[in-house]
Amino acid sequence: MHAERHSSPERANRAVLWLILALTLIGFGIRSFALGAKNLRGDESFAAVFAHQSLAIIWHSLHTSEPHPPGYYFLLHWWIDLGGPSSFNLRYLSVLPAALCIPALAVAAGRVWGRSAAVLAALLATVNPLLVWQAQDARMYAQLEGASALTVTGMVLVLTESRSKRGLVLLGCAGVLTVLSHFYGLAVVAGAAAGLLAVVVTNAGTRRRALAGFLVLTAVALVVGIPFVVHGWPALQAHFPFPSLTPATLLLELGATAAGGLTLPAHWQLAVGLGAVGCSVGGAACLALRNRDVFLAVGGALMAPIALLLVLELLRPGFQAPYTAVIVCPLLLCWTALGAQPRVRMLMGPVVVCAATVVAARSLTVYARSDKNAQFASAAQQLLIRAGPDDVIVTNYPDPTLKWDYEEQLQGPLRVTLEPAFEPISAAQLDAAFQPIAQRYSRIWFWTLGQNSWDPKHQAERWLKTYTIQEPTQRLAGIDFRVFETPSGFLKDAVRLPQQTFDGQIQALAYTLSSPSVHAGQTLTVTVCWRVVQHPSEVLTAFVHLERDGKLYAQRDRPPLKDAVPTTAWRTGDEMLDSFRVPIPPATPPGRYPVVLGLYTSATVQRLTVLAASGEPVGTTVSLGAVTVQGG
């Protein structure tokens, strides 16, 4: 009989362990379901490209442009090497820490309230839609959630176990992972340390254990967190602010997070969010009644990130909905406290579970039906109609969403490339990347962000405007594409010129005239395709003249490429398009006028000699046909 009484709790414990294991596997399955079915969204794609760089470049970029700690990007870098850059593999790295939240929170709740609370916490974590959503997102937020859950669990073990060595080890390791995941993780560690310090002040019985935990988290913050903040401070300051939120909007987002997901429909958010906040406050009160030490520690880990969100919003808009992932695990413990309260357990436990399940089902349904890249897919379908088979899509932001999604939608010869896909942007690398594209494809459909931290000086677009000819902008599905005709496309329809060079340095390959005739007083546009045969040693000026019977009637003299790139910076083998707008004076007599092209040194105004293919001089100008001038 005595043995039976002892075996009954053991059987109950084993049953709870098996149940938590089953919930963990179910949660893992939910998070893994259709993991690669949807195309990557923009930030996911950025993470893939960013992490694919060398570790040295990633580390440097964290100082200059990307304001996050290196933990996730370094891990993703090795993960891509192991499994490749598929959307499934990229997101699978987020599934593991998101599923880890389930047993971690079960252990924390079980230490405070017992077996039933452990099961309740595991169930809430299993169906929590925000944890599911972040698990299917190739970003660092799932890692942040898993690490913060372990941090909270470590605190609970430190405060509830007389021998807290296991809790201290877990607390220290989890704190390091939290800080390395996201800069908001530092707020979790700092808040938890503040909560433990409050325990030191208020409870002599647990003072020693709480002080040890406080010292561990303080060491993590000082040794690991602060150096990364210092290293990433320039990137944090340079990162463009997000749209400013009103306090009401921010509270709605926090309410949606408390309710369990950011995919709630708008008409659900207010009611469900307010109810969830109420449950969280009630759960915090129940937690304070049950174990004040745990309440102080968990409260610090919960309130510090919220305070940081509010302060940043006041100083410089810095809120993004995924950032609220940092408070999910402490909130779930508050919900568990409400459901595990002994006096109301029979009522509140089922209510909490049913409410969480209903909200989760609705939120996950909305998430499953949403298409992260519907706009890009629609634009791709329109590109099929408007773009030619020799065109290319280029984006100046390293976002493979365009590349992967467009190529999947297009299912044809239209290609997508990402330039400049490196950081920091180098003019030489930019030129080396774009010149082969311009020589291979007929037109470039260039997609650029209005404000973007990757190419803030818009060097990519400036290069295209310098070396190619811009056509009217095309708006497809709300996305503006700048369209540029390349030398390759220009040469297909332009008038080819004989194989002649200016002093063996520069060749005019072909030309077009805007019209075979022009009225006096109007402007004639002459477009020329240059090719660099040999690196020019002097700064040159180009001219387009209308000459007849030895007399000059109209002219346009200026440095090639509108002086954007001096000829001394031209590289052998480069090809570029150059347009000259030649004003025809109103008094120009009607008639037919030859159009000639030439180059002269800017310093001496000495014309370059035109050499035939054999090397013999044939004059100082190249003929570009003739134009008929009509009366004004």
Disulfide bonds with the S-S distance in Angstrom:
none
